[in-house]
């Protein structure tokens, strides 16, 4: 940690990365060498055979940002390799997640002899069985939790690759497959970086390198299909997460208003007019998604009680595409696990989000009335059979009282107002990208000396001025904070930000939480 300022050294120590991650952070080496694993060699061999035999290949993707971008990487990359390629991403609402037997049959009828999945496939038992019956070979590329066995011709998964690739998302796996074929293009690296950010992958090893190098390329050279979604360049991984990922995801979420397959076609487009027209539609659709999410979130709040151990809201009119976002908002607002459900043809579809320390899938797995269940620690999705809904409600209320979990204590870094400088804030950029497993901690100002305060937007926001001139801004303050005496403030907890007004930059403290003296 030599050559670091006292401030950056203090922040990195609080983040406490393991020695290997610390090495990657302080000495970035670029992309790791191409995988030499047996599974990757098998993939290359099968692609060579497909090219020799002029086979038709169907790329079978997923409807989230990772699935869409991994589909595009494979479609464009395999075409560049000389293959005849088609693609299909299922309708989130009508078909649901993953490769289905119906898709396999469609591929067979259209003369496809090989299917390549991306960001799905390891749990597609029915589809893999049907493919074998029809003589259609399947290469599964995925990053989700591996079952004991996957009955396919070739499996490429982070668990089958070297340790450096262990945190890859679906698009990361697709990108590595193309590298192994000798197909490398800037846009594929940029797409893999954006997908890795959107899927909240752990930022270590090759994933860290992909994000670093992909963002660098995006900022230097641009990418015409994703640039319309950002306010300005250069962008950070945070900008990508809040500006690009939601817009790409909106296409799959609102499947009743858009066809997710058109986004792959958009990524193939070279005509500037078509790119502009389609990107405008995506931006408008995302605004629609935000309105829907706000509505479902507000209605969900009216259906839950804050004292419940696990919050549960169900309304048959909720839009299926945003229930996961609403559950996430409830979880953030109340610091508790939250489930939001709606009615569907086969029963009740639900999404669960949990705070750190709570394992959603472990909790849900104790109920036996699902027709579908999947997910991981902090997020899960499921479908409850129609006749079991009341049993599920009872299960959530009773099991939540005895399900044991312990919240993960948040790390905060105590700083002095004098440390809030543009130079110190910019120095943290050397540690980027931040993300899962390497999160920038929030900062804490204890006993802040507040010399004045000013309310903005009719009291919605409040700006404090500290003794050294630093502005501490509290956006969307609660009614409790608005009515509180600033002289009783014990600590301010939040993030550091650089703002620009009339060409002049300033270092600000953005308040997330206020702690008062008791």
ZIVEN-V147025 format. One record per residue. N is the residue number from 1. RES is the residue in one letter. PHI is phi in whole degrees, -180 to 180 (999 if undefined). PSI is psi in whole degrees, -180 to 180 (none if undefined). D_CENTER is the distance of its C-alpha to the mean C-alpha in whole Angstrom. Layout:
BEGIN
{{N & RES & PHI & PSI & D_CENTER} {N & RES & PHI & PSI & D_CENTER}}
END
This chain:
BEGIN
{{1 & X & 999 & 21 & 30} {2 & X & -69 & 161 & 33} {3 & X & 69 & 8 & 33} {4 & X & -96 & 146 & 31} {5 & X & -71 & 165 & 32} {6 & X & -58 & -38 & 32} {7 & X & -66 & -50 & 30} {8 & X & -66 & -34 & 27} {9 & X & -65 & -41 & 29} {10 & X & -64 & -42 & 28} {11 & X & -67 & -46 & 25} {12 & X & -64 & -37 & 24} {13 & X & -64 & -39 & 26} {14 & X & -67 & -34 & 24} {15 & X & -72 & -26 & 21} {16 & X & 51 & 56 & 23} {17 & X & -71 & 151 & 21} {18 & X & -68 & 163 & 23} {19 & X & -55 & -40 & 26} {20 & X & -68 & -43 & 24} {21 & X & -67 & -39 & 21} {22 & X & -59 & -40 & 23} {23 & X & -63 & -43 & 25} {24 & X & -64 & -37 & 22} {25 & X & -69 & -46 & 21} {26 & X & -84 & -21 & 25} {27 & X & -136 & 68 & 26} {28 & X & -61 & 134 & 23} {29 & X & -113 & 4 & 25} {30 & X & 81 & -166 & 23} {31 & X & -66 & 145 & 22} {32 & X & -74 & 159 & 23} {33 & X & -59 & 157 & 26} {34 & X & -61 & 140 & 25} {35 & X & -58 & 136 & 25} {36 & X & -110 & 19 & 28} {37 & X & -68 & 160 & 27} {38 & X & -62 & -40 & 29} {39 & X & -65 & -38 & 26} {40 & X & -70 & -37 & 26} {41 & X & -63 & -40 & 29} {42 & X & -63 & -39 & 30} {43 & X & -62 & -48 & 27} {44 & X & -61 & -44 & 29} {45 & X & -59 & -42 & 32} {46 & X & -71 & -34 & 31} {47 & X & -69 & -39 & 30} {48 & X & -62 & -42 & 33} {49 & X & -63 & -42 & 35} {50 & X & -63 & -39 & 33} {51 & X & -69 & -42 & 34} {52 & X & -62 & -39 & 38} {53 & X & -91 & 1 & 38} {54 & X & 53 & 48 & 36} {55 & X & -78 & 154 & 34} {56 & X & -92 & 131 & 32} {57 & X & -118 & 133 & 28} {58 & X & -105 & 123 & 26} {59 & X & -88 & 121 & 22} {60 & X & -108 & 109 & 20} {61 & X & -107 & -162 & 16} {62 & X & -132 & 164 & 14} {63 & X & -95 & 5 & 13} {64 & X & -95 & 179 & 9} {65 & X & -57 & -44 & 8} {66 & X & -63 & -45 & 8} {67 & X & -66 & -39 & 11} {68 & X & -67 & -48 & 13} {69 & X & -71 & -34 & 13} {70 & X & -67 & -35 & 14} {71 & X & -62 & -46 & 16} {72 & X & -64 & -39 & 18} {73 & X & -60 & -48 & 18} {74 & X & -66 & -46 & 20} {75 & X & -59 & -52 & 22} {76 & X & -70 & -38 & 23} {77 & X & -69 & -43 & 23} {78 & X & -71 & -31 & 26} {79 & X & -64 & -43 & 28} {80 & X & -64 & -27 & 28} {81 & X & -78 & -12 & 29} {82 & X & 104 & 20 & 32} {83 & X & -104 & 157 & 31} {84 & X & -90 & 115 & 31} {85 & X & -128 & 134 & 27} {86 & X & -120 & 176 & 26} {87 & X & -152 & 157 & 23} {88 & X & -154 & 128 & 22} {89 & X & -118 & 128 & 18} {90 & X & -71 & 159 & 19} {91 & X & -76 & 122 & 19} {92 & X & -56 & -42 & 17} {93 & X & -84 & -46 & 20} {94 & X & -81 & -34 & 23} {95 & X & -112 & -31 & 22} {96 & X & 81 & -174 & 19} {97 & X & -79 & 143 & 16} {98 & X & 93 & 167 & 18} {99 & X & -68 & 130 & 21} {100 & X & -113 & 154 & 24} {101 & X & -54 & -36 & 28} {102 & X & -62 & -39 & 28} {103 & X & -67 & -40 & 26} {104 & X & -61 & -44 & 28} {105 & X & -63 & -40 & 31} {106 & X & -62 & -44 & 30} {107 & X & -62 & -43 & 30} {108 & X & -62 & -45 & 33} {109 & X & -63 & -28 & 35} {110 & X & -96 & 9 & 34} {111 & X & 87 & 16 & 35} {112 & X & -81 & 130 & 32} {113 & X & -102 & -9 & 33} {114 & X & -144 & 133 & 29} {115 & X & -115 & 134 & 26} {116 & X & -116 & 114 & 23} {117 & X & -85 & 155 & 20} {118 & X & -143 & 134 & 16} {119 & X & 62 & 21 & 13} {120 & X & -169 & 170 & 15} {121 & X & 124 & -28 & 19} {122 & X & -68 & -20 & 20} {123 & X & -115 & 19 & 21} {124 & X & -89 & 55 & 22} {125 & X & -56 & -47 & 26} {126 & X & -62 & -43 & 28} {127 & X & -69 & -40 & 26} {128 & X & -66 & -37 & 27} {129 & X & -65 & -43 & 31} {130 & X & -66 & -37 & 31} {131 & X & -62 & -41 & 31} {132 & X & -65 & -39 & 33} {133 & X & -63 & -35 & 36} {134 & X & -91 & -6 & 35} {135 & X & 79 & 22 & 36} {136 & X & -97 & 123 & 32} {137 & X & -82 & 149 & 30} {138 & X & -127 & 128 & 27} {139 & X & -101 & 120 & 25} {140 & X & -98 & 119 & 21} {141 & X & -118 & 123 & 19} {142 & X & -158 & 168 & 16} {143 & X & -134 & 4 & 14} {144 & X & -77 & 167 & 14} {145 & X & -53 & 125 & 16} {146 & X & -78 & 131 & 20} {147 & X & -77 & -177 & 23} {148 & X & -62 & -37 & 26} {149 & X & -148 & 150 & 27} {150 & X & -128 & 115 & 25} {151 & X & -85 & 83 & 28} {152 & X & -143 & 170 & 28} {153 & X & -70 & -43 & 29} {154 & X & -143 & 138 & 27} {155 & X & -120 & 122 & 24} {156 & X & -118 & 116 & 21} {157 & X & -147 & 149 & 19} {158 & X & -51 & -33 & 18} {159 & X & -70 & -18 & 20} {160 & X & -97 & -1 & 23} {161 & X & -107 & 179 & 22} {162 & X & -68 & 163 & 23} {163 & X & -56 & -34 & 22} {164 & X & -60 & -23 & 20} {165 & X & -101 & 11 & 18} {166 & X & -67 & -20 & 17} {167 & X & -107 & 14 & 13} {168 & X & -64 & 144 & 13} {169 & X & -89 & -175 & 10} {170 & X & -60 & -43 & 12} {171 & X & -70 & -31 & 12} {172 & X & -64 & -41 & 13} {173 & X & -64 & -45 & 16} {174 & X & -60 & -43 & 17} {175 & X & -63 & -41 & 18} {176 & X & -67 & -35 & 20} {177 & X & -62 & -42 & 22} {178 & X & -69 & -38 & 23} {179 & X & -58 & -40 & 24} {180 & X & -66 & -27 & 26} {181 & X & -85 & -4 & 27} {182 & X & 83 & 17 & 28} {183 & X & -107 & 106 & 26} {184 & X & -130 & 123 & 24} {185 & X & -133 & 148 & 23} {186 & X & -56 & -42 & 22} {187 & X & -64 & -33 & 19} {188 & X & -66 & -40 & 18} {189 & X & -67 & -41 & 17} {190 & X & -63 & -46 & 15} {191 & X & -63 & -41 & 13} {192 & X & -64 & -36 & 12} {193 & X & -65 & -46 & 11} {194 & X & -64 & -39 & 9} {195 & X & -66 & -40 & 8} {196 & X & -62 & -39 & 7} {197 & X & -68 & -46 & 6} {198 & X & -62 & -36 & 3} {199 & X & -88 & 6 & 3} {200 & X & 54 & 46 & 4} {201 & X & -76 & 155 & 7} {202 & X & -66 & 129 & 11} {203 & X & -90 & 74 & 12} {204 & X & -143 & 166 & 16} {205 & X & 59 & -141 & 18} {206 & X & -66 & -31 & 17} {207 & X & -62 & -43 & 13} {208 & X & -60 & -45 & 15} {209 & X & -65 & -41 & 17} {210 & X & -62 & -45 & 15} {211 & X & -64 & -47 & 13} {212 & X & -60 & -52 & 16} {213 & X & -71 & -36 & 18} {214 & X & -67 & -43 & 16} {215 & X & -65 & -39 & 16} {216 & X & -60 & -46 & 20} {217 & X & -64 & -43 & 20} {218 & X & -61 & -44 & 19} {219 & X & -71 & -33 & 20} {220 & X & -84 & -46 & 24} {221 & X & -109 & -24 & 24} {222 & X & 83 & 173 & 21} {223 & X & -152 & 109 & 20} {224 & X & -61 & -25 & 22} {225 & X & -83 & -27 & 19} {226 & X & -101 & -21 & 16} {227 & X & -59 & -35 & 19} {228 & X & -62 & -15 & 20} {229 & X & -92 & -5 & 16} {230 & X & -110 & 150 & 17} {231 & X & -74 & -42 & 20} {232 & X & -163 & 164 & 21} {233 & X & -117 & 154 & 21} {234 & X & -76 & 157 & 20} {235 & X & -114 & 158 & 17} {236 & X & -107 & 178 & 15} {237 & X & -63 & -30 & 11} {238 & X & -67 & -42 & 11} {239 & X & -61 & -42 & 13} {240 & X & -62 & -40 & 10} {241 & X & -67 & -34 & 7} {242 & X & -100 & -15 & 10} {243 & X & -113 & -43 & 12} {244 & X & -88 & -53 & 11} {245 & X & -56 & -47 & 7} {246 & X & -62 & -35 & 9} {247 & X & -70 & -42 & 12} {248 & X & -66 & -43 & 11} {249 & X & -64 & -30 & 9} {250 & X & -61 & -30 & 13} {251 & X & -64 & -43 & 15} {252 & X & -76 & -34 & 14} {253 & X & -66 & -42 & 14} {254 & X & -100 & 62 & 17} {255 & X & -67 & -17 & 19} {256 & X & -82 & -5 & 22} {257 & X & -125 & -7 & 22} {258 & X & -156 & 155 & 21} {259 & X & -102 & 116 & 21} {260 & X & -61 & -27 & 17} {261 & X & -63 & -24 & 20} {262 & X & -68 & -21 & 21} {263 & X & -72 & -34 & 18} {264 & X & -64 & -42 & 19} {265 & X & -62 & -38 & 22} {266 & X & -61 & -43 & 21} {267 & X & -68 & -19 & 20} {268 & X & -85 & -18 & 23} {269 & X & -68 & 146 & 25} {270 & X & -121 & -14 & 27} {271 & X & -75 & 116 & 29} {272 & X & -56 & -37 & 28} {273 & X & -65 & -43 & 30} {274 & X & -65 & -40 & 27} {275 & X & -62 & -44 & 24} {276 & X & -65 & -44 & 25} {277 & X & -64 & -45 & 26} {278 & X & -71 & -42 & 23} {279 & X & -63 & -36 & 20} {280 & X & -62 & -40 & 23} {281 & X & -66 & -39 & 22} {282 & X & -65 & -43 & 18} {283 & X & -62 & -42 & 18} {284 & X & -66 & -40 & 21} {285 & X & -64 & -39 & 19} {286 & X & -66 & -35 & 16} {287 & X & -63 & -40 & 19} {288 & X & -61 & -42 & 20} {289 & X & -62 & -41 & 16} {290 & X & -65 & -40 & 16} {291 & X & -64 & -44 & 20} {292 & X & -61 & -44 & 19} {293 & X & -63 & -42 & 17} {294 & X & -62 & -41 & 19} {295 & X & -65 & -49 & 22} {296 & X & -65 & -39 & 20} {297 & X & -63 & -46 & 19} {298 & X & -63 & -43 & 23} {299 & X & -69 & -34 & 25} {300 & X & -65 & -39 & 23} {301 & X & -60 & -32 & 24} {302 & X & -76 & -15 & 27} {303 & X & -98 & -11 & 27} {304 & X & -110 & 165 & 26} {305 & X & -121 & 128 & 28} {306 & X & -58 & -19 & 27} {307 & X & -83 & -12 & 29} {308 & X & -64 & 144 & 27} {309 & X & -70 & -38 & 26} {310 & X & -126 & 122 & 23} {311 & X & -77 & 134 & 23} {312 & X & -135 & 122 & 23} {313 & X & -130 & 132 & 23} {314 & X & -135 & 131 & 24} {315 & X & -144 & 124 & 26} {316 & X & -62 & -15 & 26} {317 & X & -96 & -3 & 26} {318 & X & -62 & 142 & 22} {319 & X & -77 & 126 & 20} {320 & X & -59 & -31 & 18} {321 & X & -72 & -15 & 15} {322 & X & -120 & 5 & 14} {323 & X & -66 & -31 & 15} {324 & X & -67 & -39 & 12} {325 & X & -66 & -41 & 11} {326 & X & -65 & -40 & 15} {327 & X & -63 & -40 & 15} {328 & X & -64 & -39 & 12} {329 & X & -66 & -41 & 15} {330 & X & -62 & -44 & 18} {331 & X & -60 & -44 & 16} {332 & X & -68 & -41 & 16} {333 & X & -66 & -43 & 19} {334 & X & -106 & -8 & 21} {335 & X & 67 & 27 & 20} {336 & X & -130 & 157 & 20} {337 & X & -60 & 141 & 18} {338 & X & -137 & 140 & 18} {339 & X & -125 & 130 & 19} {340 & X & -124 & 131 & 19} {341 & X & -130 & 157 & 21} {342 & X & -141 & 168 & 22} {343 & X & -90 & 142 & 25} {344 & X & -136 & 178 & 25} {345 & X & -59 & -39 & 28} {346 & X & -93 & 1 & 27} {347 & X & 152 & -124 & 27} {348 & X & -128 & 120 & 24} {349 & X & -96 & 135 & 21} {350 & X & -137 & 158 & 18} {351 & X & -129 & 141 & 15} {352 & X & -124 & 140 & 15} {353 & X & -129 & 142 & 13} {354 & X & -132 & 151 & 15} {355 & X & -72 & 166 & 15} {356 & X & -60 & 133 & 16} {357 & X & 105 & -21 & 19} {358 & X & -100 & 137 & 18} {359 & X & -110 & 104 & 18} {360 & X & -59 & -47 & 17} {361 & X & -67 & -38 & 18} {362 & X & -62 & -40 & 21} {363 & X & -65 & -52 & 22} {364 & X & -67 & -29 & 21} {365 & X & -65 & -14 & 23} {366 & X & -79 & -6 & 26} {367 & X & -103 & 145 & 27} {368 & X & -114 & 17 & 28} {369 & X & -106 & 27 & 28} {370 & X & -93 & 151 & 25} {371 & X & -99 & -13 & 25} {372 & X & -158 & 141 & 22} {373 & X & -154 & 133 & 19} {374 & X & -162 & 165 & 16} {375 & X & 142 & -157 & 13} {376 & X & -152 & -152 & 13} {377 & X & -62 & -54 & 14} {378 & X & -102 & -1 & 12} {379 & X & -153 & 139 & 11} {380 & X & -151 & 154 & 13} {381 & X & -130 & 152 & 15} {382 & X & -161 & 165 & 19} {383 & X & -130 & 122 & 22} {384 & X & -91 & 132 & 25} {385 & X & -62 & 147 & 28} {386 & X & -50 & -47 & 30} {387 & X & -76 & -5 & 33} {388 & X & -110 & 11 & 31} {389 & X & -63 & -47 & 29} {390 & X & -62 & -36 & 32} {391 & X & -64 & -38 & 32} {392 & X & -67 & -43 & 28} {393 & X & -58 & -45 & 29} {394 & X & -64 & -42 & 31} {395 & X & -58 & -48 & 29} {396 & X & -61 & -44 & 26} {397 & X & -69 & -39 & 29} {398 & X & -83 & -45 & 31} {399 & X & -69 & -29 & 29} {400 & X & -66 & -21 & 27} {401 & X & -76 & -24 & 30} {402 & X & -115 & -7 & 30} {403 & X & -71 & 122 & 27} {404 & X & -94 & 132 & 27} {405 & X & -157 & 159 & 24} {406 & X & -130 & 124 & 24} {407 & X & -63 & 141 & 21} {408 & X & -81 & 124 & 20} {409 & X & -69 & 131 & 22} {410 & X & -76 & 140 & 21} {411 & X & -89 & 128 & 22} {412 & X & -123 & 152 & 23} {413 & X & -109 & 121 & 26} {414 & X & -79 & 125 & 29} {415 & X & -130 & 165 & 30} {416 & X & -99 & 151 & 33} {417 & X & -54 & -33 & 33} {418 & X & -67 & -18 & 35} {419 & X & -84 & -8 & 32} {420 & X & -85 & 87 & 30} {421 & X & -129 & 157 & 31} {422 & X & -59 & -41 & 29} {423 & X & -61 & -45 & 30} {424 & X & -66 & -41 & 28} {425 & X & -64 & -44 & 25} {426 & X & -67 & -28 & 25} {427 & X & -64 & -25 & 26} {428 & X & -71 & -18 & 22} {429 & X & -61 & -25 & 21} {430 & X & -64 & -22 & 23} {431 & X & -89 & -11 & 20} {432 & X & -64 & 151 & 17} {433 & X & -86 & 144 & 14} {434 & X & -89 & 161 & 13} {435 & X & 162 & -163 & 10} {436 & X & -52 & 126 & 10} {437 & X & 85 & -9 & 14} {438 & X & -153 & 67 & 15} {439 & X & -94 & 136 & 14} {440 & X & -67 & 122 & 17} {441 & X & -70 & 161 & 19} {442 & X & -80 & 160 & 20} {443 & X & -108 & 154 & 24} {444 & X & -129 & 125 & 27} {445 & X & -105 & 112 & 30} {446 & X & -94 & 142 & 33} {447 & X & 45 & 54 & 36} {448 & X & -65 & 138 & 35} {449 & X & -89 & 100 & 38} {450 & X & -95 & 124 & 38} {451 & X & -101 & -21 & 40} {452 & X & -162 & 163 & 39} {453 & X & -142 & 153 & 37} {454 & X & -148 & 129 & 36} {455 & X & -90 & 143 & 34} {456 & X & -120 & 155 & 32} {457 & X & 50 & 49 & 32} {458 & X & 65 & 29 & 34} {459 & X & 94 & 1 & 33} {460 & X & -68 & -35 & 29} {461 & X & -126 & 158 & 29} {462 & X & -138 & 137 & 31} {463 & X & -116 & 124 & 32} {464 & X & -103 & 143 & 33} {465 & X & -109 & 124 & 35} {466 & X & -86 & 167 & 36} {467 & X & -59 & -31 & 39} {468 & X & -90 & 8 & 38} {469 & X & 95 & -9 & 37} {470 & X & -67 & 138 & 33} {471 & X & -92 & 130 & 31} {472 & X & -113 & 118 & 29} {473 & X & -112 & 129 & 27} {474 & X & -113 & 103 & 26} {475 & X & -83 & 144 & 24} {476 & X & 51 & 53 & 24} {477 & X & -68 & 151 & 27} {478 & X & -76 & 165 & 28} {479 & X & -64 & -31 & 31} {480 & X & -65 & -46 & 32} {481 & X & -64 & -39 & 31} {482 & X & -62 & -32 & 33} {483 & X & -92 & -3 & 36} {484 & X & -84 & 151 & 36} {485 & X & -82 & 121 & 39} {486 & X & -61 & -21 & 37} {487 & X & -71 & -12 & 40} {488 & X & -96 & 5 & 38} {489 & X & -72 & 124 & 35} {490 & X & -89 & -45 & 34} {491 & X & -151 & 151 & 31} {492 & X & -113 & 130 & 28} {493 & X & -120 & 132 & 25} {494 & X & -180 & -153 & 22} {495 & X & -124 & 165 & 21} {496 & X & -102 & 143 & 23} {497 & X & -146 & 149 & 23} {498 & X & -106 & 122 & 25} {499 & X & -112 & 160 & 26} {500 & X & -133 & 124 & 29} {501 & X & -133 & 120 & 32} {502 & X & 54 & 42 & 34} {503 & X & 81 & 0 & 34} {504 & X & -110 & 125 & 34} {505 & X & -88 & 149 & 31} {506 & X & -144 & 152 & 30} {507 & X & -94 & 124 & 29} {508 & X & -121 & 160 & 27} {509 & X & -110 & 119 & 26} {510 & X & -98 & 115 & 23} {511 & X & -80 & 128 & 24} {512 & X & -100 & -33 & 22} {513 & X & -151 & 142 & 24} {514 & X & -118 & 129 & 28} {515 & X & -106 & 128 & 30} {516 & X & -106 & 153 & 34} {517 & X & -70 & 138 & 37} {518 & X & -82 & none & 38}}
END
